Amino acid sequence: MFYENRTQKAGILGMLGAGLFFIGLLIEYHYGLFSPGSGTLSVIDQIMFIVAMSGMLVMLWGMRAAWAGGDGRFGRIILTLFPIGWATLIVATLISLTSGNADNILFPLGGLASMLFGLLAGFAVAVAGRWQGWTRYAPLLQGLYSLLQLVVMTFINGSPDPTLLTESLWMATWFLTSLALYVNGKTAVVVKPA
């Protein structure tokens, strides 16, 4: 059985991951440590991102295990594919860190999968109605923001490259989604087995 404390722990790890990612962004932008970087500080920063993303990955699996997308096949499949896409980004970051080369097919594959399945996961959670109030729409906000940020940045700058502001706001949406999982873990006693 998947008990509420595990759901809450997954939510906490997601919030900590979003916070750590934000700290990594501050370091990255301040010192210009964009991947692939070199030097000790660059390696530490990339490790921070990997740890942070792993915390958010645990949160995504927590959402799936908590049946946030409902009982239907669509919700289960989407809430399985979203973390797989996110895990692909983690693997891509690990490869970039160890090889010193950011040209890796896993970055666009993981990025597109995360964006697409993140948006669909947001719809699945909103439609399922298992979560109430603002928490029901937090994953949808996160999914919409990922897509809109890409479109808006491409339209404004002619490039999809993010900025400190857009990436920081992105982490805020991840924090809210993690908080939503935590809040719903407090209200649910026991949910279906994963």
C-alpha positions as CSV (number, residue, x, y, z in Angstrom):
1,M,0.0,0.0,0.0
2,F,1.1,3.6,-0.7
3,Y,0.5,5.5,2.5
4,E,0.0,9.2,2.9
5,N,3.5,9.8,4.4
6,R,5.2,8.5,1.3
7,T,3.1,10.9,-0.8
8,Q,4.0,13.7,1.5
9,K,7.7,12.7,1.4
10,A,7.6,12.7,-2.5
11,G,6.1,16.2,-2.3
12,I,8.8,17.4,0.1
13,L,11.5,16.0,-2.2
14,G,10.0,17.8,-5.1
15,M,9.9,21.1,-3.3
16,L,13.5,20.6,-2.1
17,G,14.4,19.7,-5.7
18,A,12.8,22.9,-7.1
19,G,14.6,25.0,-4.4
20,L,17.9,23.4,-5.1
21,F,17.5,23.8,-8.9
22,F,16.8,27.5,-8.3
23,I,20.0,27.9,-6.2
24,G,21.8,26.1,-9.1
25,L,20.3,28.6,-11.5
26,L,21.6,31.5,-9.5
27,I,25.1,30.1,-9.4
28,E,25.0,29.2,-13.1
29,Y,23.8,32.6,-14.3
30,H,26.1,34.5,-11.9
31,Y,29.2,32.7,-12.9
32,G,28.3,31.9,-16.5
33,L,28.5,28.1,-16.0
34,F,26.4,27.1,-18.9
35,S,26.7,23.5,-20.0
36,P,29.1,22.2,-20.9
37,G,31.3,24.1,-18.5
38,S,34.6,23.3,-17.0
39,G,36.1,23.6,-13.6
40,T,35.1,22.5,-10.1
41,L,32.3,25.0,-9.7
42,S,30.7,24.0,-13.0
43,V,30.8,20.3,-12.0
44,I,29.3,21.1,-8.5
45,D,26.6,23.2,-10.2
46,Q,25.7,20.3,-12.6
47,I,25.6,17.9,-9.8
48,M,23.2,20.2,-8.0
49,F,21.0,20.1,-11.0
50,I,21.1,16.3,-11.2
51,V,20.2,16.0,-7.5
52,A,17.5,18.6,-7.8
53,M,16.0,17.0,-10.9
54,S,16.1,13.6,-9.1
55,G,14.0,15.1,-6.3
56,M,11.5,16.3,-8.8
57,L,11.5,12.9,-10.4
58,V,10.6,11.3,-7.1
59,M,7.7,13.8,-6.9
60,L,6.5,12.8,-10.4
61,W,6.5,9.1,-9.4
62,G,4.7,10.1,-6.2
63,M,1.9,11.7,-8.3
64,R,1.6,8.5,-10.3
65,A,1.6,6.3,-7.3
66,A,-1.1,8.5,-5.7
67,W,-3.3,8.0,-8.7
68,A,-3.5,11.8,-9.2
69,G,-4.6,11.3,-12.8
70,G,-7.5,9.0,-11.9
71,D,-8.3,5.4,-12.4
72,G,-8.3,5.5,-16.2
73,R,-5.7,4.2,-18.6
74,F,-5.0,7.7,-20.0
75,G,-4.0,9.1,-16.7
76,R,-1.8,6.1,-15.8
77,I,0.0,6.1,-19.1
78,I,0.6,9.9,-19.1
79,L,1.8,9.9,-15.5
80,T,4.2,7.1,-16.4
81,L,5.6,8.8,-19.5
82,F,6.1,12.2,-17.9
83,P,8.6,10.9,-15.3
84,I,10.3,8.8,-18.0
85,G,10.8,12.0,-20.1
86,W,12.1,13.8,-17.0
87,A,14.5,10.9,-16.3
88,T,15.8,11.1,-19.8
89,L,16.8,14.7,-19.1
90,I,18.6,13.6,-16.0
91,V,20.5,10.9,-18.0
92,A,21.3,13.5,-20.6
93,T,22.7,15.8,-17.9
94,L,24.8,13.0,-16.5
95,I,26.2,12.2,-19.9
96,S,27.0,15.9,-20.5
97,L,28.7,16.1,-17.2
98,T,30.9,13.0,-17.7
99,S,31.6,13.6,-21.4
100,G,31.9,17.4,-21.4
101,N,29.7,17.5,-24.5
102,A,26.2,19.0,-24.3
103,D,25.4,17.8,-27.9
104,N,23.3,14.8,-26.9
105,I,20.1,13.6,-28.5
106,L,18.7,12.8,-25.1
107,F,18.3,16.5,-24.3
108,P,15.8,17.3,-27.0
109,L,14.0,13.9,-26.6
110,G,13.7,14.4,-22.8
111,G,12.8,18.0,-23.2
112,L,10.0,17.4,-25.7
113,A,8.7,14.4,-23.8
114,S,8.7,16.3,-20.5
115,M,6.9,19.3,-22.1
116,L,4.3,17.2,-24.0
117,F,3.6,14.7,-21.2
118,G,3.8,17.3,-18.5
119,L,1.0,19.3,-20.2
120,L,-1.0,16.1,-20.7
121,A,-0.4,15.1,-17.1
122,G,-1.7,18.5,-16.0
123,F,-4.9,17.9,-18.0
124,A,-5.2,14.4,-16.6
125,V,-5.0,15.6,-13.0
126,A,-7.4,18.5,-13.6
127,V,-10.0,16.3,-15.3
128,A,-9.7,13.4,-12.8
129,G,-10.7,15.7,-10.0
130,R,-8.9,13.7,-7.3
131,W,-7.3,16.8,-6.1
132,Q,-9.4,19.8,-5.0
133,G,-9.0,23.5,-5.1
134,W,-5.8,25.1,-6.4
135,T,-3.9,21.8,-6.1
136,R,-6.1,20.3,-8.9
137,Y,-4.6,22.8,-11.4
138,A,-1.0,23.1,-10.2
139,P,0.3,20.4,-12.6
140,L,-1.6,22.0,-15.5
141,L,0.0,25.4,-14.6
142,Q,3.4,23.6,-14.7
143,G,2.7,22.0,-18.0
144,L,1.3,25.1,-19.6
145,Y,4.2,27.2,-18.4
146,S,6.8,24.9,-19.9
147,L,5.1,25.2,-23.3
148,L,4.3,28.9,-23.1
149,Q,7.8,29.7,-22.0
150,L,9.3,28.0,-25.1
151,V,6.8,29.7,-27.5
152,V,7.1,33.2,-25.9
153,M,10.9,33.1,-25.7
154,T,11.1,32.0,-29.3
155,F,8.7,34.8,-30.3
156,I,10.4,37.6,-28.3
157,N,14.0,36.6,-28.7
158,G,13.9,34.5,-31.8
159,S,15.4,31.7,-29.7
160,P,14.0,29.3,-27.2
161,D,16.9,29.9,-24.9
162,P,15.6,30.6,-21.4
163,T,16.6,33.4,-19.0
164,L,17.2,33.4,-15.3
165,L,13.7,34.9,-14.8
166,T,11.9,32.3,-17.0
167,E,13.8,29.4,-15.5
168,S,13.1,30.7,-12.0
169,L,9.4,31.0,-12.7
170,W,9.5,27.4,-14.1
171,M,10.9,26.2,-10.8
172,A,8.1,28.1,-9.0
173,T,5.6,26.0,-11.0
174,W,7.5,22.8,-10.0
175,F,7.4,23.9,-6.4
176,L,3.7,24.4,-6.6
177,T,3.1,21.0,-8.1
178,S,5.2,19.4,-5.4
179,L,3.3,21.4,-2.7
180,A,0.1,20.2,-4.3
181,L,1.2,16.6,-4.0
182,Y,2.2,17.2,-0.4
183,V,-1.1,18.8,0.5
184,N,-3.0,16.0,-1.1
185,G,-0.9,13.5,0.7
186,K,-2.0,15.0,4.0
187,T,-5.7,14.7,3.1
188,A,-5.6,11.1,1.7
189,V,-5.3,8.3,4.2
190,V,-4.6,5.4,1.8
191,V,-4.8,5.2,-2.0
192,K,-4.6,2.4,-4.4
193,P,-1.4,0.4,-4.7
194,A,1.1,1.5,-7.3
